[in-house]
Amino acid sequence: MLKAIQAELYKLFKNRTFKVLIFVGILLSTLVIVMCSPVFDQILSDSLGNMPEDQKQVLIEQMESISESDSVVTPGQLGVQLQAKDIMNPTALEVYHSSFGSGVIEILTGILVAALMAKEYSQGTIKNFLAYGKKREEFYLAKFIAIVVAIAIILAVMTILPTIAVIIMNGWGQAFEISQLLGMIKTFVASLIASSAVAALAMIIATLVKSNGATIGITVAIFIGIPTFAGFLYGIYPWFDRVYEVLPFYNSALASSIKAGDGDLLRSVVIALMTIAISLFAGIRVFKAQDIK
């Protein structure tokens, strides 16, 4: 098993798609940095045209009030958005949580799984591993571990780089407490576990469709389409809320929310671990039943 993991990690760091996704993570972190810099203030002001300065200030204040929501998770919210009480002067904690984005890591995970799992079918390289008489569950679990390592690296690039940059530019933004740093670590771990659940589900899709494009397309459709649809129904039907809140879509956003407490993080982790266990069990069963020659 250890050799299988080492082999998958070697293939991971040689994989071109993984390197591209790291670059994408750097671009996303750069976007967050720009949103927190005076450059963004100027861009926002210029976008309002020749409007009088007092009216511009009113509009900016309205944008700040819209950006601040009382809900822990806002279903249907996608992309990287700066969530702060004062979007012109966000704290390091607000930047850190905002840099996780909504639905971003799910898309990147779908692409990653397609490159590392589905591509094994299309290129026929999966036969090389099985030709040596290795157990299929070893291959599947080793692949999952390699994907989790990749997700951890991408998440670190997306979140740590902009947070450090903003601290250098603007400072911590509030009175520093060690508990805040511990909370950031807990958030990262919870988000990684939640994202790993997404990866486990995407691996089942890759195992079934055996296609790079189909894996990406289905993953994006599921993890972007369903949360978008939920944005219209959430808060209207109590039964829908209860069902949606136990699904990976909600708990992935819950794990990175700045308003999530310890109980919310624990809930997210428990649901994610259950999802991982069930998905890996189902995925291995499907993989073992396949006729790969």
PASEBA-1860 file (N, C-alpha, C; in nm, 3 decimals):
! residues 293
1> MLKAIQAE> 0.083/-0.121/0.000/0.000/0.000/0.000/0.087/0.126/0.000 ~ 0.194/0.125/0.079/0.282/0.240/0.087/0.347/0.270/-0.048 ~ 0.387/0.163/-0.118/0.447/0.183/-0.250/0.346/0.239/-0.349 ~ 0.222/0.195/-0.335/0.116/0.246/-0.423/0.095/0.395/-0.399 ~ 0.098/0.437/-0.273/0.081/0.579/-0.240/0.199/0.660/-0.294 ~ 0.321/0.607/-0.277/0.439/0.676/-0.328/0.432/0.692/-0.479 ~ 0.384/0.588/-0.547/0.372/0.593/-0.693/0.271/0.699/-0.736 ~ 0.158/0.706/-0.664/0.054/0.804/-0.699/0.101/0.946/-0.670
9> LYKLFKNR> 0.175/0.965/-0.562/0.227/1.098/-0.531/0.330/1.140/-0.635 ~ 0.409/1.046/-0.682/0.507/1.075/-0.787/0.435/1.120/-0.914 ~ 0.329/1.047/-0.951/0.253/1.085/-1.071/0.183/1.219/-1.052 ~ 0.140/1.247/-0.929/0.073/1.373/-0.901/0.164/1.492/-0.929 ~ 0.286/1.488/-0.875/0.377/1.601/-0.890/0.436/1.612/-1.030 ~ 0.416/1.508/-1.112/0.457/1.514/-1.251/0.341/1.553/-1.342 ~ 0.220/1.556/-1.286/0.101/1.580/-1.366/0.090/1.728/-1.407 ~ 0.071/1.752/-1.535/0.065/1.888/-1.586/-0.060/1.960/-1.538
17> TFKVLIFV> -0.173/1.890/-1.532/-0.298/1.952/-1.488/-0.287/2.002/-1.345 ~ -0.221/1.925/-1.260/-0.203/1.966/-1.120/-0.124/2.096/-1.113 ~ -0.021/2.108/-1.194/0.059/2.230/-1.196/-0.024/2.348/-1.245 ~ -0.111/2.323/-1.343/-0.198/2.430/-1.394/-0.295/2.474/-1.286 ~ -0.347/2.379/-1.209/-0.442/2.412/-1.102/-0.374/2.492/-0.991 ~ -0.248/2.465/-0.964/-0.174/2.546/-0.867/-0.162/2.688/-0.919 ~ -0.136/2.702/-1.049/-0.128/2.835/-1.109/-0.262/2.907/-1.100 ~ -0.372/2.831/-1.121/-0.506/2.889/-1.106/-0.526/2.936/-0.962
25> GILLSTLV> -0.480/2.856/-0.867/-0.490/2.895/-0.727/-0.414/3.025/-0.699 ~ -0.298/3.041/-0.764/-0.221/3.165/-0.748/-0.297/3.282/-0.807 ~ -0.362/3.262/-0.922/-0.441/3.368/-0.984/-0.558/3.409/-0.895 ~ -0.623/3.309/-0.835/-0.736/3.339/-0.746/-0.689/3.415/-0.622 ~ -0.576/3.374/-0.568/-0.523/3.444/-0.451/-0.483/3.587/-0.488 ~ -0.432/3.605/-0.610/-0.397/3.740/-0.657/-0.522/3.825/-0.669 ~ -0.632/3.764/-0.715/-0.758/3.836/-0.726/-0.805/3.887/-0.590 ~ -0.792/3.802/-0.489/-0.832/3.842/-0.353/-0.745/3.957/-0.304
33> IVMCSPVF> -0.616/3.948/-0.332/-0.523/4.054/-0.290/-0.562/4.187/-0.355 ~ -0.593/4.183/-0.484/-0.633/4.305/-0.555/-0.762/4.362/-0.496 ~ -0.856/4.274/-0.460/-0.982/4.319/-0.402/-0.961/4.388/-0.267 ~ -0.851/4.359/-0.202/-0.824/4.418/-0.070/-0.726/4.534/-0.076 ~ -0.685/4.572/-0.196/-0.585/4.677/-0.211/-0.650/4.808/-0.255 ~ -0.577/4.919/-0.243/-0.628/5.049/-0.290/-0.660/5.049/-0.438 ~ -0.596/4.959/-0.514/-0.623/4.949/-0.658/-0.771/4.918/-0.682 ~ -0.826/4.828/-0.600/-0.967/4.791/-0.616/-1.057/4.910/-0.583
41> DQILSDSL> -1.018/4.987/-0.482/-1.096/5.106/-0.447/-1.104/5.201/-0.566 ~ -0.991/5.217/-0.634/-0.987/5.307/-0.749/-1.070/5.251/-0.864 ~ -1.059/5.118/-0.885/-1.136/5.055/-0.992/-1.286/5.070/-0.966 ~ -1.325/5.051/-0.841/-1.466/5.063/-0.803/-1.514/5.207/-0.822 ~ -1.431/5.301/-0.785/-1.469/5.442/-0.799/-1.479/5.481/-0.945 ~ -1.384/5.434/-1.026/-1.386/5.466/-1.169/-1.504/5.404/-1.240 ~ -1.548/5.285/-1.191/-1.660/5.217/-1.256/-1.791/5.292/-1.238 ~ -1.795/5.382/-1.140/-1.917/5.461/-1.116/-1.923/5.585/-1.202
49> GNMPEDQK> -1.821/5.603/-1.286/-1.824/5.712/-1.382/-1.809/5.849/-1.321 ~ -1.884/5.946/-1.378/-1.875/6.085/-1.335/-1.974/6.120/-1.224 ~ -2.021/6.021/-1.156/-2.115/6.043/-1.047/-2.049/6.126/-0.936 ~ -2.125/6.216/-0.876/-2.069/6.296/-0.765/-2.015/6.208/-0.653 ~ -1.913/6.257/-0.586/-1.845/6.178/-0.483/-1.938/6.137/-0.369 ~ -2.032/6.224/-0.332/-2.122/6.188/-0.222/-2.214/6.074/-0.261 ~ -2.257/6.071/-0.388/-2.341/5.960/-0.435/-2.260/5.831/-0.445 ~ -2.135/5.845/-0.487/-2.049/5.726/-0.492/-2.034/5.665/-0.353
57> QVLIEQME> -2.017/5.750/-0.254/-2.000/5.703/-0.116/-2.123/5.630/-0.067 ~ -2.241/5.681/-0.104/-2.367/5.616/-0.066/-2.376/5.478/-0.128 ~ -2.342/5.466/-0.257/-2.347/5.337/-0.325/-2.249/5.237/-0.265 ~ -2.130/5.286/-0.231/-2.029/5.198/-0.171/-2.076/5.147/-0.036 ~ -2.140/5.234/0.043/-2.194/5.193/0.173/-2.305/5.090/0.156 ~ -2.385/5.104/0.051/-2.490/5.006/0.022/-2.429/4.871/-0.013 ~ -2.320/4.875/-0.090/-2.250/4.750/-0.125/-2.196/4.682/-0.001 ~ -2.146/4.761/0.093/-2.093/4.703/0.217/-2.203/4.635/0.296
65> SISESDSV> -2.322/4.696/0.300/-2.432/4.636/0.376/-2.481/4.510/0.310 ~ -2.475/4.505/0.176/-2.517/4.385/0.104/-2.419/4.272/0.126 ~ -2.289/4.305/0.133/-2.187/4.202/0.148/-2.192/4.135/0.285 ~ -2.251/4.202/0.382/-2.257/4.146/0.518/-2.390/4.076/0.537 ~ -2.386/3.946/0.560/-2.508/3.868/0.578/-2.507/3.801/0.714 ~ -2.626/3.784/0.771/-2.635/3.720/0.903/-2.632/3.567/0.894 ~ -2.660/3.512/0.777/-2.666/3.367/0.761/-2.525/3.307/0.761 ~ -2.514/3.187/0.817/-2.385/3.119/0.821/-2.342/3.078/0.681
73> VTPGQLGV> -2.437/3.028/0.603/-2.412/2.987/0.464/-2.520/3.047/0.376 ~ -2.480/3.097/0.260/-2.575/3.152/0.164/-2.580/3.060/0.042 ~ -2.676/2.967/0.036/-2.685/2.876/-0.078/-2.703/2.953/-0.209 ~ -2.637/2.905/-0.314/-2.647/2.970/-0.443/-2.536/3.070/-0.469 ~ -2.460/3.105/-0.366/-2.351/3.200/-0.383/-2.229/3.127/-0.439 ~ -2.177/3.176/-0.551/-2.066/3.109/-0.619/-1.954/3.208/-0.646 ~ -1.833/3.155/-0.655/-1.718/3.238/-0.688/-1.646/3.290/-0.564 ~ -1.549/3.377/-0.588/-1.471/3.438/-0.481/-1.526/3.577/-0.455
81> QLQAKDIM> -1.585/3.595/-0.338/-1.642/3.724/-0.301/-1.590/3.763/-0.163 ~ -1.559/3.890/-0.150/-1.506/3.940/-0.024/-1.620/3.963/0.074 ~ -1.625/3.880/0.179/-1.727/3.891/0.283/-1.666/3.963/0.403 ~ -1.702/4.089/0.421/-1.644/4.167/0.530/-1.741/4.274/0.576 ~ -1.730/4.313/0.703/-1.814/4.420/0.756/-1.781/4.552/0.686 ~ -1.653/4.569/0.656/-1.608/4.687/0.581/-1.524/4.635/0.465 ~ -1.583/4.628/0.346/-1.513/4.568/0.233/-1.392/4.651/0.191 ~ -1.387/4.776/0.234/-1.272/4.860/0.201/-1.156/4.837/0.298
89> NPTALEVY> -1.186/4.781/0.414/-1.082/4.754/0.515/-1.108/4.618/0.580 ~ -1.095/4.510/0.505/-1.122/4.378/0.562/-1.011/4.334/0.656 ~ -1.048/4.257/0.755/-0.948/4.203/0.847/-0.883/4.080/0.785 ~ -0.774/4.034/0.845/-0.705/3.916/0.794/-0.796/3.793/0.800 ~ -0.875/3.782/0.906/-0.967/3.669/0.919/-1.072/3.671/0.808 ~ -1.125/3.787/0.777/-1.227/3.799/0.673/-1.168/3.764/0.536 ~ -1.046/3.807/0.512/-0.979/3.775/0.386/-0.955/3.625/0.376 ~ -0.910/3.566/0.485/-0.881/3.423/0.488/-1.004/3.341/0.453
97> HSSFGSGV> -1.116/3.369/0.518/-1.238/3.292/0.493/-1.293/3.320/0.354 ~ -1.283/3.443/0.308/-1.334/3.477/0.175/-1.255/3.408/0.065 ~ -1.126/3.385/0.088/-1.039/3.329/-0.016/-1.072/3.183/-0.048 ~ -1.149/3.115/0.037/-1.191/2.979/0.006/-1.288/2.979/-0.112 ~ -1.365/3.088/-0.123/-1.462/3.097/-0.231/-1.581/3.006/-0.208 ~ -1.673/3.008/-0.303/-1.792/2.922/-0.298/-1.804/2.847/-0.430 ~ -1.791/2.717/-0.423/-1.798/2.635/-0.543/-1.670/2.630/-0.623 ~ -1.567/2.703/-0.577/-1.441/2.708/-0.652/-1.363/2.578/-0.640
105> IEILTGIL> -1.342/2.532/-0.516/-1.262/2.411/-0.497/-1.335/2.289/-0.553 ~ -1.469/2.294/-0.559/-1.543/2.182/-0.618/-1.512/2.167/-0.767 ~ -1.505/2.280/-0.837/-1.471/2.276/-0.979/-1.328/2.226/-0.998 ~ -1.236/2.280/-0.920/-1.096/2.239/-0.931/-1.079/2.091/-0.896 ~ -1.157/2.044/-0.799/-1.150/1.902/-0.761/-1.199/1.814/-0.875 ~ -1.306/1.854/-0.942/-1.356/1.777/-1.056/-1.252/1.766/-1.166 ~ -1.183/1.877/-1.193/-1.077/1.875/-1.295/-0.962/1.786/-1.249 ~ -0.928/1.795/-1.121/-0.818/1.716/-1.066/-0.847/1.567/-1.073
113> VAALMAKE> -0.967/1.527/-1.033/-1.005/1.385/-1.038/-1.006/1.335/-1.182 ~ -1.052/1.418/-1.274/-1.052/1.379/-1.415/-0.910/1.353/-1.464 ~ -0.816/1.439/-1.422/-0.678/1.427/-1.467/-0.605/1.309/-1.403 ~ -0.641/1.278/-1.278/-0.569/1.173/-1.206/-0.637/1.037/-1.208 ~ -0.770/1.035/-1.224/-0.844/0.908/-1.220/-0.899/0.871/-1.357 ~ -0.983/0.957/-1.413/-1.046/0.924/-1.542/-0.943/0.907/-1.653 ~ -0.836/0.986/-1.645/-0.733/0.980/-1.749/-0.662/0.845/-1.749 ~ -0.662/0.776/-1.634/-0.602/0.642/-1.628/-0.674/0.546/-1.721
121> YSQGTIKN> -0.805/0.564/-1.735/-0.884/0.480/-1.825/-0.857/0.516/-1.970 ~ -0.863/0.647/-2.001/-0.848/0.691/-2.140/-0.709/0.661/-2.196 ~ -0.607/0.666/-2.110/-0.471/0.638/-2.155/-0.432/0.492/-2.140 ~ -0.514/0.416/-2.068/-0.487/0.274/-2.051/-0.378/0.244/-1.949 ~ -0.331/0.345/-1.876/-0.223/0.323/-1.780/-0.268/0.248/-1.656 ~ -0.399/0.242/-1.636/-0.451/0.171/-1.519/-0.418/0.022/-1.527 ~ -0.400/-0.027/-1.650/-0.369/-0.169/-1.669/-0.229/-0.203/-1.617 ~ -0.139/-0.106/-1.624/-0.002/-0.130/-1.581/0.004/-0.167/-1.433
129> FLAYGKKR> -0.076/-0.097/-1.352/-0.079/-0.125/-1.208/-0.140/-0.261/-1.181 ~ -0.251/-0.290/-1.247/-0.321/-0.415/-1.222/-0.246/-0.536/-1.278 ~ -0.159/-0.510/-1.376/-0.085/-0.621/-1.439/0.010/-0.688/-1.342 ~ 0.050/-0.616/-1.237/0.142/-0.673/-1.138/0.070/-0.747/-1.027 ~ -0.058/-0.765/-1.043/-0.135/-0.840/-0.944/-0.166/-0.764/-0.818 ~ -0.157/-0.631/-0.823/-0.188/-0.550/-0.706/-0.339/-0.547/-0.682 ~ -0.376/-0.529/-0.557/-0.517/-0.521/-0.523/-0.576/-0.390/-0.573 ~ -0.697/-0.400/-0.624/-0.760/-0.282/-0.680/-0.793/-0.178/-0.572
137> EEFYLAKF> -0.826/-0.226/-0.453/-0.856/-0.131/-0.346/-0.732/-0.048/-0.309 ~ -0.612/-0.108/-0.324/-0.490/-0.033/-0.297/-0.474/0.081/-0.397 ~ -0.500/0.051/-0.523/-0.492/0.154/-0.627/-0.591/0.266/-0.599 ~ -0.713/0.229/-0.566/-0.820/0.327/-0.547/-0.791/0.416/-0.426 ~ -0.751/0.355/-0.315/-0.722/0.432/-0.194/-0.598/0.518/-0.210 ~ -0.497/0.465/-0.278/-0.375/0.543/-0.302/-0.406/0.664/-0.390 ~ -0.493/0.643/-0.488/-0.534/0.754/-0.574/-0.608/0.860/-0.494 ~ -0.695/0.817/-0.403/-0.770/0.911/-0.320/-0.677/0.992/-0.231
145> IAIVVAIA> -0.579/0.926/-0.171/-0.484/0.995/-0.084/-0.405/1.099/-0.163 ~ -0.362/1.064/-0.284/-0.288/1.158/-0.367/-0.374/1.280/-0.402 ~ -0.501/1.257/-0.429/-0.592/1.366/-0.462/-0.612/1.458/-0.341 ~ -0.623/1.399/-0.223/-0.638/1.479/-0.100/-0.515/1.565/-0.078 ~ -0.397/1.511/-0.101/-0.273/1.588/-0.089/-0.275/1.705/-0.186 ~ -0.320/1.679/-0.308/-0.328/1.784/-0.410/-0.425/1.894/-0.368 ~ -0.540/1.855/-0.315/-0.640/1.952/-0.270/-0.584/2.038/-0.157 ~ -0.511/1.975/-0.064/-0.451/2.049/0.047/-0.354/2.156/-0.003
153> IILAVMTI> -0.275/2.122/-0.103/-0.178/2.217/-0.159/-0.250/2.333/-0.228 ~ -0.352/2.300/-0.308/-0.427/2.404/-0.380/-0.499/2.496/-0.282 ~ -0.561/2.439/-0.179/-0.628/2.520/-0.077/-0.530/2.612/-0.005 ~ -0.412/2.559/0.024/-0.311/2.640/0.093/-0.270/2.759/0.006 ~ -0.252/2.736/-0.123/-0.216/2.844/-0.215/-0.327/2.948/-0.222 ~ -0.451/2.901/-0.229/-0.565/2.992/-0.242/-0.588/3.077/-0.119 ~ -0.559/3.024/-0.002/-0.596/3.093/0.123/-0.479/3.157/0.197 ~ -0.367/3.089/0.204/-0.256/3.140/0.284/-0.186/3.257/0.215
161> LPTIAVII> -0.166/3.248/0.084/-0.097/3.355/0.012/-0.168/3.491/0.025 ~ -0.300/3.497/-0.005/-0.365/3.629/0.009/-0.372/3.678/0.152 ~ -0.384/3.587/0.247/-0.390/3.628/0.388/-0.259/3.692/0.432 ~ -0.147/3.629/0.395/-0.017/3.685/0.429/0.004/3.820/0.360 ~ -0.036/3.827/0.233/-0.019/3.952/0.158/-0.098/4.067/0.220 ~ -0.221/4.037/0.261/-0.306/4.141/0.321/-0.252/4.182/0.458 ~ -0.199/4.087/0.534/-0.140/4.119/0.665/-0.022/4.214/0.645 ~ 0.058/4.188/0.541/0.174/4.275/0.513/0.126/4.415/0.474
169> MNGWGQAF> 0.017/4.423/0.394/-0.031/4.552/0.345/-0.107/4.629/0.452 ~ -0.198/4.560/0.521/-0.292/4.630/0.611/-0.284/4.588/0.757 ~ -0.200/4.490/0.788/-0.195/4.441/0.924/-0.305/4.339/0.951 ~ -0.319/4.301/1.078/-0.417/4.199/1.115/-0.559/4.253/1.109 ~ -0.575/4.383/1.130/-0.705/4.446/1.116/-0.789/4.448/1.242 ~ -0.745/4.381/1.346/-0.814/4.378/1.474/-0.718/4.327/1.580 ~ -0.761/4.327/1.704/-0.675/4.278/1.812/-0.646/4.129/1.790 ~ -0.518/4.095/1.785/-0.480/3.956/1.759/-0.495/3.870/1.883
177> EISQLLGM> -0.552/3.751/1.862/-0.564/3.650/1.968/-0.522/3.515/1.911 ~ -0.454/3.436/1.992/-0.406/3.306/1.946/-0.522/3.216/1.906 ~ -0.639/3.238/1.968/-0.756/3.157/1.935/-0.800/3.179/1.790 ~ -0.773/3.298/1.737/-0.807/3.326/1.598/-0.723/3.241/1.504 ~ -0.595/3.229/1.536/-0.506/3.147/1.454/-0.546/3.001/1.462 ~ -0.582/2.954/1.580/-0.627/2.817/1.596/-0.757/2.794/1.518 ~ -0.843/2.896/1.518/-0.967/2.886/1.443/-0.941/2.875/1.293 ~ -0.841/2.945/1.244/-0.805/2.938/1.102/-0.756/2.798/1.066
185> IKTFVASL> -0.680/2.738/1.156/-0.631/2.602/1.133/-0.747/2.504/1.130 ~ -0.841/2.519/1.225/-0.958/2.432/1.230/-1.041/2.446/1.103 ~ -1.053/2.569/1.056/-1.129/2.594/0.933/-1.063/2.525/0.814 ~ -0.930/2.534/0.806/-0.858/2.472/0.695/-0.877/2.320/0.696 ~ -0.863/2.260/0.814/-0.878/2.115/0.826/-1.020/2.073/0.790 ~ -1.120/2.145/0.841/-1.259/2.112/0.811/-1.287/2.128/0.662 ~ -1.234/2.233/0.601/-1.255/2.256/0.459/-1.186/2.147/0.376 ~ -1.069/2.105/0.418/-0.997/1.999/0.347/-1.075/1.868/0.353
193> IASSAVAA> -1.129/1.835/0.470/-1.208/1.711/0.484/-1.335/1.720/0.400 ~ -1.401/1.836/0.401/-1.522/1.855/0.322/-1.491/1.844/0.173 ~ -1.378/1.900/0.130/-1.337/1.891/-0.010/-1.297/1.749/-0.047 ~ -1.244/1.675/0.050/-1.210/1.534/0.025/-1.336/1.452/0.000 ~ -1.445/1.489/0.066/-1.573/1.421/0.041/-1.619/1.446/-0.102 ~ -1.598/1.568/-0.150/-1.631/1.600/-0.288/-1.545/1.516/-0.382 ~ -1.417/1.501/-0.350/-1.327/1.421/-0.432/-1.370/1.275/-0.436 ~ -1.412/1.222/-0.321/-1.456/1.083/-0.314/-1.579/1.060/-0.404
201> LAMIIATL> -1.670/1.156/-0.404/-1.787/1.146/-0.491/-1.747/1.159/-0.638 ~ -1.655/1.251/-0.667/-1.610/1.269/-0.805/-1.537/1.145/-0.857 ~ -1.470/1.073/-0.768/-1.401/0.950/-0.809/-1.500/0.843/-0.852 ~ -1.615/0.838/-0.786/-1.718/0.744/-0.829/-1.763/0.778/-0.970 ~ -1.783/0.907/-0.995/-1.825/0.952/-1.128/-1.720/0.914/-1.232 ~ -1.592/0.939/-1.200/-1.483/0.907/-1.293/-1.476/0.757/-1.320 ~ -1.500/0.677/-1.216/-1.495/0.532/-1.230/-1.609/0.480/-1.318 ~ -1.722/0.546/-1.311/-1.838/0.504/-1.389/-1.830/0.548/-1.534
209> VKSNGATI> -1.793/0.674/-1.558/-1.796/0.728/-1.695/-1.665/0.704/-1.770 ~ -1.552/0.691/-1.697/-1.421/0.661/-1.756/-1.379/0.765/-1.859 ~ -1.419/0.889/-1.840/-1.390/0.994/-1.938/-1.353/1.123/-1.868 ~ -1.247/1.189/-1.918/-1.204/1.316/-1.858/-1.313/1.422/-1.868 ~ -1.360/1.444/-1.990/-1.459/1.548/-2.013/-1.589/1.523/-1.939 ~ -1.635/1.398/-1.942/-1.761/1.365/-1.875/-1.749/1.382/-1.724 ~ -1.633/1.345/-1.669/-1.612/1.361/-1.525/-1.618/1.507/-1.485 ~ -1.550/1.592/-1.562/-1.553/1.736/-1.532/-1.693/1.792/-1.549
217> GITVAIFI> -1.758/1.757/-1.660/-1.891/1.810/-1.689/-1.994/1.772/-1.585 ~ -1.996/1.644/-1.546/-2.094/1.598/-1.448/-2.065/1.658/-1.310 ~ -1.938/1.662/-1.273/-1.902/1.719/-1.142/-1.941/1.866/-1.132 ~ -1.911/1.941/-1.237/-1.947/2.084/-1.238/-2.098/2.100/-1.234 ~ -2.169/2.018/-1.313/-2.315/2.028/-1.318/-2.377/1.999/-1.182 ~ -2.321/1.901/-1.111/-2.377/1.862/-0.981/-2.342/1.965/-0.873 ~ -2.214/1.998/-0.864/-2.170/2.081/-0.751/-2.186/2.231/-0.776 ~ -2.226/2.269/-0.894/-2.259/2.408/-0.922/-2.409/2.423/-0.945
225> GIPTFAGF> -2.465/2.329/-1.021/-2.608/2.337/-1.053/-2.699/2.321/-0.933 ~ -2.671/2.221/-0.850/-2.757/2.195/-0.734/-2.752/2.309/-0.632 ~ -2.634/2.359/-0.593/-2.634/2.474/-0.501/-2.705/2.597/-0.559 ~ -2.692/2.618/-0.691/-2.761/2.730/-0.754/-2.911/2.713/-0.744 ~ -2.958/2.591/-0.770/-3.101/2.561/-0.759/-3.147/2.575/-0.614 ~ -3.060/2.531/-0.520/-3.095/2.539/-0.378/-3.108/2.683/-0.332 ~ -3.037/2.775/-0.400/-3.045/2.915/-0.362/-3.185/2.972/-0.376 ~ -3.266/2.911/-0.464/-3.403/2.959/-0.484/-3.501/2.898/-0.384
233> LYGIYPWF> -3.469/2.778/-0.335/-3.563/2.707/-0.247/-3.527/2.713/-0.100 ~ -3.398/2.736/-0.072/-3.354/2.734/0.068/-3.421/2.846/0.146 ~ -3.475/2.810/0.262/-3.543/2.907/0.346/-3.692/2.917/0.321 ~ -3.739/2.846/0.217/-3.882/2.848/0.185/-3.952/2.724/0.237 ~ -3.889/2.609/0.212/-3.948/2.482/0.255/-3.859/2.420/0.364 ~ -3.908/2.406/0.486/-3.827/2.351/0.596/-3.774/2.211/0.566 ~ -3.853/2.128/0.501/-3.808/1.992/0.470/-3.690/1.994/0.373 ~ -3.693/2.088/0.279/-3.583/2.101/0.184/-3.456/2.146/0.256
241> DRVYEVLP> -3.471/2.238/0.349/-3.356/2.287/0.425/-3.289/2.174/0.501 ~ -3.370/2.089/0.565/-3.314/1.979/0.645/-3.239/1.880/0.556 ~ -3.294/1.852/0.438/-3.227/1.759/0.346/-3.098/1.820/0.292 ~ -3.107/1.946/0.250/-2.992/2.012/0.188/-2.876/2.028/0.286 ~ -2.905/2.047/0.412/-2.801/2.073/0.512/-2.720/1.950/0.551 ~ -2.760/1.832/0.503/-2.680/1.713/0.528/-2.604/1.670/0.403 ~ -2.613/1.749/0.296/-2.544/1.716/0.172/-2.409/1.786/0.166 ~ -2.316/1.734/0.086/-2.181/1.792/0.076/-2.180/1.937/0.027
249> FYNSALAS> -2.279/1.973/-0.054/-2.282/2.108/-0.109/-2.289/2.213/0.003 ~ -2.377/2.190/0.097/-2.395/2.284/0.208/-2.277/2.278/0.304 ~ -2.234/2.158/0.337/-2.130/2.143/0.439/-1.992/2.185/0.391 ~ -1.971/2.184/0.261/-1.845/2.235/0.207/-1.836/2.386/0.230 ~ -1.949/2.456/0.209/-1.953/2.601/0.235/-1.952/2.629/0.384 ~ -2.016/2.543/0.462/-2.022/2.561/0.607/-1.883/2.554/0.669 ~ -1.799/2.465/0.617/-1.665/2.445/0.673/-1.578/2.570/0.664 ~ -1.599/2.652/0.561/-1.514/2.770/0.541/-1.582/2.900/0.580
257> SIKAGDGD> -1.704/2.894/0.631/-1.777/3.015/0.668/-1.715/3.082/0.790 ~ -1.702/3.213/0.785/-1.645/3.288/0.897/-1.741/3.289/1.015 ~ -1.869/3.266/0.989/-1.969/3.266/1.096/-1.993/3.127/1.154 ~ -1.920/3.028/1.105/-1.937/2.892/1.155/-1.869/2.876/1.292 ~ -1.941/2.821/1.388/-1.884/2.795/1.520/-1.824/2.656/1.526 ~ -1.774/2.619/1.642/-1.714/2.486/1.657/-1.815/2.376/1.629 ~ -1.940/2.397/1.670/-2.044/2.297/1.645/-2.070/2.281/1.496 ~ -2.067/2.391/1.421/-2.087/2.386/1.276/-1.973/2.312/1.208
265> LLRSVVIA> -1.851/2.341/1.253/-1.734/2.273/1.194/-1.738/2.124/1.223 ~ -1.776/2.088/1.346/-1.785/1.947/1.382/-1.891/1.878/1.297 ~ -2.003/1.942/1.278/-2.111/1.888/1.195/-2.062/1.865/1.053 ~ -1.991/1.965/1.000/-1.939/1.954/0.864/-1.841/1.837/0.851 ~ -1.753/1.824/0.949/-1.652/1.717/0.946/-1.717/1.579/0.956 ~ -1.814/1.565/1.046/-1.881/1.436/1.065/-1.952/1.393/0.937 ~ -2.028/1.485/0.877/-2.100/1.453/0.753/-2.002/1.422/0.641 ~ -1.892/1.498/0.634/-1.791/1.475/0.530/-1.726/1.337/0.546
273> LMTIAISL> -1.692/1.301/0.670/-1.629/1.170/0.694/-1.724/1.056/0.659 ~ -1.851/1.073/0.691/-1.950/0.971/0.654/-1.962/0.961/0.502 ~ -1.960/1.075/0.436/-1.967/1.077/0.289/-1.845/1.009/0.228 ~ -1.727/1.036/0.285/-1.604/0.975/0.235/-1.609/0.823/0.251 ~ -1.650/0.777/0.369/-1.655/0.633/0.396/-1.751/0.562/0.300 ~ -1.870/0.618/0.284/-1.969/0.556/0.195/-1.924/0.561/0.049 ~ -1.868/0.675/0.008/-1.825/0.692/-0.131/-1.708/0.601/-0.165 ~ -1.611/0.590/-0.074/-1.497/0.502/-0.101/-1.541/0.356/-0.107
281> FAGIRVFK> -1.631/0.318/-0.017/-1.682/0.181/-0.019/-1.753/0.151/-0.151 ~ -1.840/0.243/-0.192/-1.915/0.224/-0.317/-1.821/0.228/-0.437 ~ -1.726/0.323/-0.435/-1.635/0.336/-0.548/-1.547/0.214/-0.566 ~ -1.497/0.160/-0.456/-1.413/0.040/-0.463/-1.493/-0.079/-0.513 ~ -1.618/-0.091/-0.469/-1.704/-0.200/-0.517/-1.724/-0.192/-0.668 ~ -1.750/-0.071/-0.716/-1.769/-0.052/-0.861/-1.640/-0.082/-0.936 ~ -1.529/-0.032/-0.882/-1.399/-0.050/-0.947/-1.359/-0.197/-0.954 ~ -1.384/-0.271/-0.847/-1.349/-0.412/-0.842/-1.434/-0.495/-0.936
289> AQDIK> -1.556/-0.448/-0.964/-1.648/-0.522/-1.049/-1.623/-0.497/-1.198 ~ -1.540/-0.398/-1.230/-1.516/-0.364/-1.369/-1.423/-0.465/-1.437 ~ -1.449/-0.486/-1.566/-1.365/-0.575/-1.645/-1.257/-0.493/-1.714 ~ -1.141/-0.486/-1.652/-1.029/-0.408/-1.707/-0.922/-0.504/-1.754 ~ -0.903/-0.506/-1.884/-0.806/-0.601/-1.941/-0.689/-0.526/-2.003
END
